[in-house]
Amino acid sequence: MATKMIFLNLPVADLAAAKSFYGALGWSINPEFTDENAACVVVDANICLMLLTKDFYTTFAERPIADTGTYSAAAYALALPAREAVDELTDAALAAGGTEETSKQERRVQEAEVGMYGRTFIDLDGHQWEPFYMPYPQ
């Protein structure tokens, strides 16, 4: 077992639709931590998403839930091993009902100058994902 893991708790409007969306990305659902209020999505051995119904999410935070359909609350950057993996993940998200944000072309040009490649997609609940590839020095 990994010594450190990241669990992102994401409020969702429709738990079944969110599970279907993330399953379409090739990520699995851990049934041990899934019920009518929440679903554990396994991204990899060290990263999991906890999809929480909005009612259940309110038991974790006193502040109101951000309207991620209108406002950006966070951007989840995910390093991938190749440019093709970035395209595969983003294309899967789009096919599953997500949308692509393409308005930040100036930033993409700057990233390309240092060998980075990335795309941005928005999930069904407005959560912003930034899959990217960056060559690491050997």
VEXZA-15076 format. One record per residue: residue in three letters; x, y, z of N, C-alpha, C, O in turn. Coordinates in steps of 0.001 Angstrom, whole numbers, padded with zeros to 6 digits, always signed. Each point is the difference from the previous one (the first is absolute). Last residue first. Example, Ala and Ser with C-alpha at 12.3 -4.5 7.8 and 13.67 -1.06 7.14 Angstrom:
BEGIN
ser+012850-002250+007080+000820+001190+000060-000770+001090+000730+000509+001108+000169
ala-000219-006828-000239-000890+001190+000000+000900+001200+000000+001036-000019+000665
END
This chain:
BEGIN
gln+016035+013025-017849+000426-001384+000306+001153+000005+000976+000494-001062+000377
pro-004683+004747-000994+001419-000257-000290+000377-001414+000417-000454-000493+001033
tyr-004550+001476-002493+000854+000191+001167+001449-000260-000397+000278-000883-000812
pro-004979+002524-001915+001174-000873+000017+000873+000321+001215+000334+001158+000254
met-005672-000639-000654+001189+000833+000119+001193-000947+000009+000096-000860+000875
tyr-005885+001107-001714+001245-000764-000135+001141+000992+000083-000043+001067-000612
phe-005493-001087+002405+001153+000564-000722+001139-001002-000061+000087-000936+000795
pro-005744+002167+000726+001005-001026-000275+001148+000607-000811-000224+000788-000919
glu-003696+001326+003882+001106+000438-000846+000988-001149-000202+001072+000010+000605
trp-006582+001286+001141+001127-000938-000034+001017+000462-001020-000358+000447-001089
gln-004249+001485+004109+000983+000222-001067+001200-000918+000158+000652-000021+001044
his-006233+000064+000324+001348-000141+000548+001007+000000-001150-000175-000708-000991
gly-004782+000873+000647+000783+001221-000111+001386-000075+000607+000690+001018+000064
asp-004114-004576-000556-000335+000915+001087+000833+001278-000014-000042+000780+000952
leu+000604-004399-004136-001437+000272-000007-000430+001007+001057-001044+000638-000136
asp+006151-000275-001421-000881-001154+000185-001465+000435+000060-000303+001178-000194
ile+004637+000994-002494-000902+000280+001107-000945-001194+000123-000593-000427-000991
phe+005888+001276-001212-001400-000388-000159-000751+000264+001295+000572+000031+001090
thr+004406+001179-003973-000888+000238+001138-001377-000534-000322-000553+000285-001062
arg+006158-001144-000437-001348+000369-000423-000834+000187+001262+000410-000397+001091
gly+005292+000121-002699-001154-000219+000860-001300+000414-000665-000017+000723-000996
tyr+005890-001258+000849-001190-000140-000829-001165-000275+000927+000073-000894+000843
met+005585+002779-000835-001226-000493+000630-001118-000104-001031+000007+000686-001022
gly+004628+001071+000412-000248-001415-000257-001239-000583+000643-000225-001208-000071
val+001867+005880-000086+000846-000770+000917-000281-001502-000105+000431-000777+000852
glu-002821+003888-003555+001379+000470-000121+000954-000749+000923+001197-000070-000279
ala-005935-000561+000437+000626-000730-001107+001463+000393-000157+000828-000821-000394
glu-003550+003145+003520+000309-001348+000460+000748-000786-001079+000947-000726+000301
gln-002546+004993-001436+001105+000106+000957+000410-001375+000518+001191-000275+000146
val-004974+000488-002880+001193+000321-000794+001217+000090+000913+001065-000518-000337
arg-005229-000037+002371+000403-001240-000674+001253+000227-000852+000863-000874-000079
arg-002946+004588+002147+000680-000833+000997+000518-001279-000646+001102-000447+000316
glu-003694+003213-003004+001271+000671+000305+000810-000815+001009+001212-000161-000145
gln-005678-001204-000983+001025-000356-000979+001350+000650+000280+001037-000613-000254
lys-005760-000087+002521+001270+000401+000603+001178-000330-000914+000996-000561+000456
ser-005810-000557-001139+000237+001444-000116+001360+000463+000509+000341+001171-000167
thr-002922-005622-000100+001110+000246-000921+000408+001463-000065+000812+000368-000849
glu-003704-004644+003558+000259+001432+000098+001246+000289-000828+001068-000548+000271
glu-004970-003570-000403+001404+000411-000035+000081+001513+000077-000748+000714-000668
thr-002978-004569+002650+000265+001050-000983+001475+000378+000074+000652-000159+001032
gly-003857-004589+000145+000753+001160+000489+000170+001020-001103-000358-000251-001151
gly-001708-004193+000688-000868+001142+000305+000700+001202+000583-000646+001009+000282
ala+002480-005330-001984-000867-000318+001125-000882+001172+000419-000748-000105+000972
ala+004057+000461-004438-000949-001016-000453-001008-000354+001095-001121-000410-000300
leu+004690+003325+001375-000925+000662-000929-001071-000977-000481-001172+000367-000090
ala+004617-002072+002783-000850+000905+000779-001027+000689-000894-001164+000139+000376
ala+004419-002816-002426-000951-000840+000737-000955+000862+000816-001194-000288+000075
asp+004714+002468-002270-000983-000468-000975-001047-000895+000658-001177+000066-000355
thr+004792+001371+003000-000880+001119-000333-001073-000423-000989-001163+000374+000155
leu+004445-003564+000972-000821+000320+001163-000989+001116-000328-001183-000101+000326
glu+004302-001079-003678-000921-001109+000265-000931+000319+001158-001204-000235-000093
asp+004694+003304-000950-001071+000009-001003-001024-001095+000265-001201+000238-000120
val+004978-000127+002866-000768+001225+000214-001185+000034-000954-001130+000276+000403
ala+004231-003676-000979-000829-000268+001174-000866+001208+000339-001143-000152+000432
glu+004378+000513-003842-001129-000819-000452-000953-000309+001154-001212-000079-000198
arg+005317+002312+001028-000983+000887-000633-001252-000768-000407-001120+000496+000127
ala+003900-002576+003914+000218+000310-001415-001086+000941-000501-001087+000084+000571
pro+001373-001753+004074+001304-000404-000523+000277+000369-001454+001140-000129-000447
leu-004120+003015+004210-000134-001264-000712+001306-000321-000719+000806+000901-000235
ala-003123+002477+004425+001136-000307-000867-000178-001391-000591-000299-000959+000712
leu-003327+004634+001160+000353-001406+000085+001107-000284-000997-000228+000038-001209
ala-002757+004194+003966+001013-000343-000996+000434-001447+000234+000255-000413+001131
tyr-004624+003594+000146+000689-001221+000404+000945-000419-001115-000431-000539-001019
ala-002014+005258+002887+000387-000709-001221+000855-001176+000430+001031+000174+000651
ala-005140+003162+001775+001335-000611+000030+000261-000605-001369-000928-000247-000770
ala-002861+002970+001489+000345-000144+001412+001409-000558+000161+000679+000300+000982
ser-003713+002597-004815+001044-000999+000163+000384-000038+001469+000427+001011+000559
tyr-005404+000430-002534+001289+000443+000497+000991-001158+000046-000385-001150+000213
thr-004044+000465-001912+000206+001414-000307+001407+000467+000345+000593+000787-000737
gly-002058-005218+001563-000522+000213-001347+000237+001425-000466+000058+000267-001200
thr+000949-001791+005603+001074-000247-000960-000497+000028-001440+000801-000075-000932
asp-002213+001919+005855-000721-000248-001250+001048-000164-001095+000343+000969-000678
ala+000376-002052+006076+000252+000917-001116-000839-000401-001207-000216-001185-000252
ile-001168+000299+005438+000641-000672-001125+000143+001006-001138-000942+000723-000326
pro+000793+000977+005490-000844-000473-001100+000835-000664-001095+001178+000308-000182
arg+000586-000504+005273-000217+001017-001030-000879-000557-001119-000076-001216-000180
glu+001542-001517+003799-000983+000964+000483-000337+001051-001046-001092+000567+000008
ala+002742-005923-000595+000407+001404-000067-001116+000898+000500-001178-000247-000262
phe+000832-004581+000046+001455+000130+000063+000457+001460+000074+001139+000265+000383
thr-005714-001823-000968+000409-000471+001324+001512+000104+000194+000497-000220+001105
thr-002665+001288-005261-000208+001070+000989+000348-000458+001415+000173+000837+000885
tyr-000122-003886-004602+001172+000874+000022-000148+001082+001072+000988+000393+000622
phe-004633-003263-001592+001009-000645+000836+001242+000884+000122+000611+000067+001066
asp-004046+001419-003924-000501-000048+001381+001034-000599+000940+000207+000512+001101
lys+000742-000511-005734+000116+001335+000598-000511+000031+001432+000586+000672+000849
thr+001569-005127-002697-001213+000739-000318+000094+001353+000701+000647+000124+001040
leu+003850-002501-002343-000960+000116+001096-001244+000724-000486+000096+001045-000644
leu+004732-003757-000927-001143+000716-000555-001083-000008+001069-000464-001065+000409
met+005865+000433-000290-001210-000344+000722-001098+000884-000574-000054+001202+000261
leu+005002-003067-002246-001022+001039+000086-001124-000529+000864-000411-001151-000148
cys+005966-000119-000132-001406-000393-000069-000872+001251+000040+000360+001014+000599
ile+005184-002893-001094-000960+001085-000198-001406-000573-000114-000262-000877-000823
asn+004382-001754+001220+000186+001078+000968-001030+001117-000094+000034+000933+000801
ala+000182-004932-003691+000260-000520+001342+000082+001087+001067-000196-000284+001182
asp-002624+001680-005337+001141-000915+000027+000250-000383+001452-000810+000319+000871
val-003322+001492-002098+000738+000517-001147+001267-000827-000186+000300-000444-001108
val-005186-000529+003546+001430-000251+000096+000657+000467-001299-000209-000590-001060
val-004473+001837+003939+000542-000229-001337+001511-000118+000133+000659+000901+000519
cys-005226-001263+002814+001449+000134-000031+000480-000388-001390-000156-001145-000423
ala-004727+003159+002441+000678-001034-000789+001483+000312-000001+000412+001147-000171
ala-005434+000180+003082+001372+000239-000443+000498-001158-000852-000491-001126+000087
asn-003972+001382+001869+000464+001363+000248+001343+000328-000629+000317+001167-000228
glu-002573-005537+000178-000932+000947-000635+000415+001463+000177-000549+000880-000663
asp+004529-004306+000855-001383-000255+000411-000893+001034-000679+000395+000581-001011
thr+005171-002523+001491-001034+000561-000858-001372-000387+000551-000247-001160+000328
phe+004877-000389+000797-000204+001358+000497-001031+000742-000846+000111+001207-000215
glu+001080-005736-000716+000097+000009+001458-000302+001366+000596-000451+000099+001142
pro+000769-001029-005950-001301-000224+000623+000028+000013+001529-001034+000222+000630
asn+003970+002307-004509+000267-000917+001104-001311-000210+000756-000455+000904+000701
ile+001497+000519-006005-000752+000321+001207+000346-001056+001055-000105-001198-000264
ser+003212+003035-004174-000892-000993+000588-000694+000529+001254+000461+000947+000637
trp+001515+001230-005573+000265-000062+001428-001040-000908+000642-001151-000023-000436
gly+001323+001449-004226+000831-001160+000283+000364-000138+001468+000804-000857+000367
leu-003795+004036-002597+001390+000423-000121+000957-001159+000247+001215+000149-000129
ala-005922-000598+000666+000304+000121-001429+001426+000488-000245+000521-000148-001106
gly-002244-000033+005516+000235-001355-000500+000369+000008-001471+000818-000805-000445
tyr-002158+004820+002426+001366-000347+000376+000350-001437-000383+001159-000296-000290
phe-005585+001792-000632+000964+000884-000650+001426-000441+000311+000801-000196-000914
ser-004341-001962+003172+000072-000408-001405+001048+000818-000748+000774-000551-000783
lys-001740+001750+005196+000687-001297-000027+000174-000476-001433+001058-000513-000363
ala-003605+004378+000980+001419+000269+000271+000804-001294-000014+001105-000032-000540
ala-005783-000279+000129+000575+000599-001213+001490+000265+000187+000789-000221-000918
ala-003189-001352+004658+000069-001041-001033+000639+000533-001276+000822-000681-000613
leu-001631+003741+004179+001065-000949+000312+000140-001070-001084+001119-000336-000390
asp-002790+005459+000249-000585-001300-000333+001098-001051+000151+000872-000123-000860
ala+000147+004560+002076-001458+000130-000032-000672-001354-000193-001053-000258+000582
val+005942+001266+001921-000612-000283-001304-001515+000084+000114-000577-000304+001044
pro+005748+001617+001596-001461-000049+000054-000559-000209-001412+000478+000593-000967
leu+004417-002201+002934-000675+000837-000979-001513-000103+000163-000550-001100-000060
asn+005694+000004+002452-001435-000090+000264-000707+000985-000915+000180+001212+000120
leu+004749-003917-000253-000702+001241-000314-001484-000234+000248-000590-000909-000584
phe+005356-001466+002290-001422-000200-000209-000603+001374-000254+000044+000871+000869
ile+005174-003328-000788-000829+001195-000133-001429-000451-000264-000251-000817-000886
met+004843-001502+003478-001020-000057-001033-000728+001334-000025-000024+000732+000989
lys+004748-003529+001153-000792+001218-000144-000971-000194-001147+000334-000577-001035
thr+002341-003009+002301+000072+000722+001259-000794+001295-000036-000435+000497+001038
ala-000646-005194-003803+000735+001261-000084+000008+000696+001356-000946-000125+000779
met+000595-005246-001341-000846+001189+000000+000884+001241+000000+001049+000036+000643
END
